[in-house]
Amino acid sequence: MPATAVEPAHPGRVFGLGQGRLVVCFFVLAVVSALKGLHRAIAPEVVYFYYTNYEFGFILRGLVGQVFAPLLKTTPVSMHGQIMLVWHILSLGVLMAVLSFRAARLVAATGRADVMAMALLLFCSPLIPSLAFFVASPDILLCLVTLGILAAMRGGHPVLAWLLFLLGTIIHQLMVFIALPVMILASVMQANRQWLVVVGSVVVSLLACLVVLMAPPADERFVQRFVEAGITPEGARDLYDFQLRQSLTDMLDKMALIWRAHLLNGLISLTYGTVAAVAILLGCLSRMNVIQDALRSLIPVPPGRWQRVVAVLLAVGAGLGPLVVLALAWDFSRLALLSTFTSFLVAELLFRHQGAKLQRSVGTVTAGSTALAAVLLCLPLLALWPAGMKLNNELPIVRNPVMDIPVVRMAVEHFQAFYDRDKLQPVRVDD
């Protein structure tokens, strides 16, 4: 039988709220956060992903384009942006609904104030605004597939989880960095057929990495495809060169130069993108005994300090796994913020797993995480790249009222002027 959830300290309720009301509260927070990043300005260069398909043979990143191909071929190019926006909003809404339900279930199941604070961090952090801001990116879909993997693992269906992982890898290579460490951690914590599940997950992970490394390069005819979709010839060539043709060594070399030239901006982006994830992982330290028990079951040797070290490494590796991709890609804040999502999945695995009796909530974690969540909720979204940043000030769905506060506006403009110091003309916040 798969692992079951722990019994709640106050079954079904926390802070006087039942699970249903918690779902509503979390979803409202998610909507407020999403509106900080959601906009209607869709550049053709952003949606190249949906024009990449299997017409010229199998390639990575081609599955979503293959699914959308019949619809895009029968509609005018001028409508493609609207189609992408509708799909983006629908998929984001589904993700927010699923996360709201899972977070409410976790809080209600544990009855812990610190777990409630971790859930608040998930919805108040820049994660959801970032997902909303990067219209047509594969991140939302990959997050949904990752949630499916964990649901399959919890339900005792590891084969389904492995198939979903391979499917996600074909959709986009980013899946390896989001889901692989979390899947390995979930495998270690399985209560039934533990060794078989762990070995299977490792084998499937290696197979996925092999697929990524051995996949054939994209056909150069995609350049013309992008041009036909409304992308400029120069932009189409750049997209093909940087997104579909680069080898692993090329990406590593390019990112090494970028990090060397923009180290301070990179560190700022890492701090901004991981502060919520680190806070969540700190709250998970009290549950390392769950992983240690799973390790003792997996490797029946006398307990020792090594189990604590391995447990922490597994939890931190699963939570901060998306950061590894920053050695290959330059979307600093977008990729770093995905660690908030994976860190919350680690918390869900640890606090809902059947293990040692739950201890009392950690007061410092509760207070610190709640205060951090409040601060992050009030901040505007900062989309950070190596040499510059953007704000959601181009056709936003809803203008962020926080930017009307003079002190906040001045602080954001000064920060942007500093962060954009490598540009000739730093961009001001639009009125």
URQUI-V468930 format. One line per field, one symbol per residue. psi: psi as a letter, one per 20 degrees, with the letter a starting at -180 (. if undefined). Layout:
psi = ???
This chain:
psi = qrqrqqpqhnpiqpkjprhghgggghhgggggghhhiprjooqhhhjhhijoajhkrpqqjigghhhighghhjqqhiigghgggggggghgggghgghgggggggghhhkphhhghhhhhghirjgghghhgmpjqiggghgghghhghggghjkmhggggghghghhhgqhhhghghghhhgghghjqiplggggggghgghghgghhgghiqqqqqiihghghghjjqqgghgggggghhihprghggggghggghhhlgghghgggggiighgggghhiihijhhghghhhhhgnmrqqrhhhgghggggggghhjgihhiiiiqjmfhghhhihgghhhhgggggiiqobqpprqqoghgggghgggggghhiqrpooprgjrrqrmjolqgppoihiioggggggghhghhghkhiqhoqprpq.
